[in-house]
């Protein structure tokens, strides 16, 4: 009596298994023939306009839900950058619309949230700096000015 109760389920399970195998085979074959999208192109020419004193700003975007501004840069000219970037340099970012001054925050155990190059010869490496944006005055599309000591880079647009 127990075998007769299980017999209908065994047939349904076999049918379901066959349908899953067929659906998987059809799905995989259509995936193999679909065209592959080309890789996205980089925006290198647009970022090169934000360069001064041997420092090239690659990207500025919001981080941590807008509480920080993440700036990425590279060394374009090592000789000029050596005179500008050093441990004691004052780093600030100014929002052009509001005039709000953003500074690099300093954490108790980590120190300042910025990366300075050790050897200035590597022009391909990208370094980072974070600026505090606790009032969220800088938004996507904002224009900012970066001050690294006496160096001034204007017209940087936040992504």
C-alpha positions in Angstrom: 0.0 0.0 0.0 2.9 2.4 0.7 4.4 1.8 -2.8 1.2 2.8 -4.5 1.1 6.1 -2.7 4.7 6.9 -3.7 4.3 5.8 -7.3 2.7 9.1 -8.5 5.4 11.2 -6.9 8.2 9.2 -8.6 6.8 9.9 -12.0 6.3 13.6 -11.3 9.9 13.9 -10.0 11.3 12.2 -13.1 9.3 14.5 -15.3 10.4 17.6 -13.3 14.0 16.5 -13.5 13.8 16.1 -17.3 12.2 19.5 -17.7 14.9 21.2 -15.6 17.7 19.4 -17.7 16.1 20.5 -21.0 15.5 24.1 -19.8 19.1 24.3 -18.6 20.5 23.0 -21.8 18.4 25.4 -23.9 19.3 28.3 -21.6 23.1 27.6 -21.8 23.0 27.2 -25.6 21.4 30.6 -26.0 24.0 32.1 -23.7 26.8 30.8 -25.7 25.6 32.4 -28.9 24.8 35.8 -27.5 27.2 38.6 -28.4 29.7 39.9 -25.8 29.6 43.6 -25.0 32.8 45.5 -25.6 34.6 46.8 -22.5 33.9 50.4 -21.4 36.4 53.0 -22.4 38.2 55.1 -19.8 37.7 58.8 -19.4 41.5 59.6 -19.3 41.4 62.7 -21.6 38.7 64.5 -19.4 40.7 64.0 -16.2 44.0 65.4 -17.6 42.6 69.0 -17.5 42.9 69.0 -13.7 46.7 69.1 -13.5 49.1 71.5 -11.8 52.4 71.3 -10.0 53.1 67.8 -11.2 49.9 66.4 -9.8 47.1 65.1 -11.9 43.6 64.7 -10.4 42.2 61.5 -11.8 38.8 61.4 -10.1 36.8 63.1 -7.3 33.6 61.4 -6.1 31.5 61.0 -3.0 32.0 58.2 -0.6 30.4 56.9 2.6 26.9 58.2 1.6 28.2 61.6 0.9 30.0 62.1 4.2 33.4 62.0 2.6 34.9 63.2 -0.7 37.2 60.6 -2.3 39.9 62.2 -4.5 42.3 60.1 -6.6 45.4 61.5 -8.1 48.7 60.5 -9.8 52.1 62.0 -10.1 52.5 63.5 -13.6 55.8 65.2 -13.1 57.9 63.8 -10.2 60.3 66.8 -9.9 57.4 69.3 -9.5 55.4 67.0 -7.2 58.3 66.5 -4.8 58.3 70.2 -3.9 54.5 70.3 -3.4 53.7 67.0 -1.6 55.3 66.4 1.7 54.0 65.3 5.2 53.5 68.9 6.6 51.6 70.3 3.6 48.1 71.7 4.3 45.4 69.9 2.2 42.0 71.6 1.7 39.2 71.4 -0.7 36.7 74.3 -1.2 33.2 73.9 -2.6 33.0 76.7 -5.2 29.2 77.2 -4.8 29.0 77.5 -1.0 32.6 78.4 0.0 32.6 75.5 2.5 36.2 74.4 3.3 36.8 70.6 3.6 39.8 69.2 5.3 41.5 65.8 5.5 40.2 64.2 8.7 42.7 62.6 11.2 41.8 59.4 12.9 43.2 58.5 16.3 44.9 55.2 15.4 45.2 55.6 11.6 46.3 59.2 11.2 45.3 61.5 8.3 43.2 59.9 5.7 45.5 60.6 2.8 48.2 58.7 0.9 51.4 60.4 0.0 53.9 58.9 -2.5 57.1 57.4 -1.0 59.0 57.3 -4.3 57.9 59.9 -6.8 59.2 58.0 -9.8 56.1 55.8 -10.3 53.8 57.9 -12.5 51.3 55.1 -13.1 50.2 54.5 -9.5 47.1 56.2 -8.3 47.0 57.7 -4.8 44.1 58.8 -2.6 42.9 61.5 -0.2 39.6 61.8 1.7 38.0 65.0 2.7 35.4 65.3 5.4 32.0 66.4 4.1 29.8 66.0 7.2 27.4 68.7 6.2 27.1 67.2 2.7 27.7 70.6 1.1 29.6 68.9 -1.8 27.3 66.9 -4.0 27.5 65.1 -7.3 28.1 67.7 -10.0 29.6 70.2 -7.6 32.7 72.2 -8.7 35.5 72.2 -6.2 39.0 73.8 -5.9 41.8 71.7 -4.4 44.6 73.4 -2.4 47.8 71.5 -1.7 49.9 74.1 0.2 50.2 77.0 -2.2 49.2 74.9 -5.2 45.6 75.5 -6.5 43.7 73.2 -8.9 40.4 74.7 -9.9 37.2 73.5 -11.7 37.3 69.9 -10.5 33.8 68.4 -11.0 32.6 65.8 -8.5 31.4 62.5 -10.1 
